[in-house]
Amino acid sequence: MTARSASRVSQCIPMHPLEFQILLAILEGELHGYAIAKKIEGRQAGSGTIQPTNLYRRLRTMAEKGMLSERAEPGGSHRRLFEITSFGRKVAQAEAERLEDMVLSARRHKLLPNQAGEG
């Protein structure tokens, strides 16, 4: 990663939790907003529903930052399809590494149990 790219990534970290969940939801392929919301809600049982205004505001902001690309869904639908960009993938990876560091720190401070097999 170039210094400029690393600088752009670091400007996006830490991420809002919903933004990180959006990137995780579309890692495997493009989805429209409703499908993104349902995928996130299904993964986080008991978290409630994602408000459409909040979701679409985040999608718009993430597209403006270059983390997502969007296009019209084929067939004349008004829905937009969102896909993660290579930059978005770098941001997601950096955020995952940041979160992993936080979990490791919590384990060291005995806030979380050590993983199975660790002393």
N, C-alpha and C positions, 0 to 999 in steps of 0.2 A: 504494500500500500504506500502510495506517495505521501509526502508530508502534507500536501494540500488536501488529499483525500482523507487522511487521518484527522486533519483539523476539522473538515466538514463533518466527519462522523462524530468527533468529540463534542461538536456544537449541538448534537441531537441527543446526547446522553446527560443525565438520566432521562429515560422516556416516561411518559405518562403510561400507567399500566394498560389502558385500553389500546394505546398505539402499539405497544409490544404484542398484545393479544391479536390485534389486526394482522400484524406481520406474521405471526405464527399461523394464523388461520389461512393465509394465502401462500404460504411457503410451497405448497404442493401444486398450486395452479390458481388461475384467475377465478374470481367469484364476484357476484354482485352484492350490494350492501346488505340485503336481507339475509342472504346465505352466510355472509361473514358474521352477522349478529347471531344467527342460529348456531353456527359452529362454535362460537365463543361461549354462548349460553349453555350449550350441551356439554362443553368441557368443564365448566365451572358450576356444577350443580349447587343450587341454593343461592346463587349470586344475583338472582333477579333478572329482569329484562334490561336490555341496552336501549336507551332512549334514541330514537332515530335522529333527532337533532344533534345529539352529542356524537353519534357515530359518523354522520355525514360531515360534520364540522371537522372531526379528526381526519377523515378520509381526504377532505379537501386540503387541509394543512399538510398532510403527509405527501400528497401529490405535488403541492407547491414546493416542498423541500426536496423533491426528487426521490423519495422512498417508494412511491407507487407510480404506476402508469395507469391510465384509464382510457377506455374506449366504449363506444356504444355497443350494446349487445346486438348481434345480428338478428335480422327478421323484423326490423322496424319497432322493436320494443323501446320504451323510454328508459329502461334500466341501463346502468353503466356497469361495466366489468372492470375490476381492479386487479392489478397484478404487481407483485413485488419486483423492484428493479435491482440491478446488481448493487447499487448504492444502498438500497433498503436492506438487502441481505447483509451487507457489511455492518449497518447500524444494528440490525437484529443480533448479529453475532457479538458485537461489542457490548450490547445491553445484556445478553445472556452471560457473558464473561463477568460483567460487573455484578450481576445478581449472584452468580456462583461464588464470587469473592465474598459477598455479604453473607451468604449461607455458611461458608467456611469459617468466617469470623464469628458468626453466631454459635457454631459448633465449638469453636475454641473457647468461647465464653460460657459454654454449657447452657445456652438458651435452647439448643436443639440437641437431641441425642446423636451420638456418632453413628455413622452408617454401619450396617451389619459387617462384621469382620474387622472393624477398626477398634483400636484400643482406646 
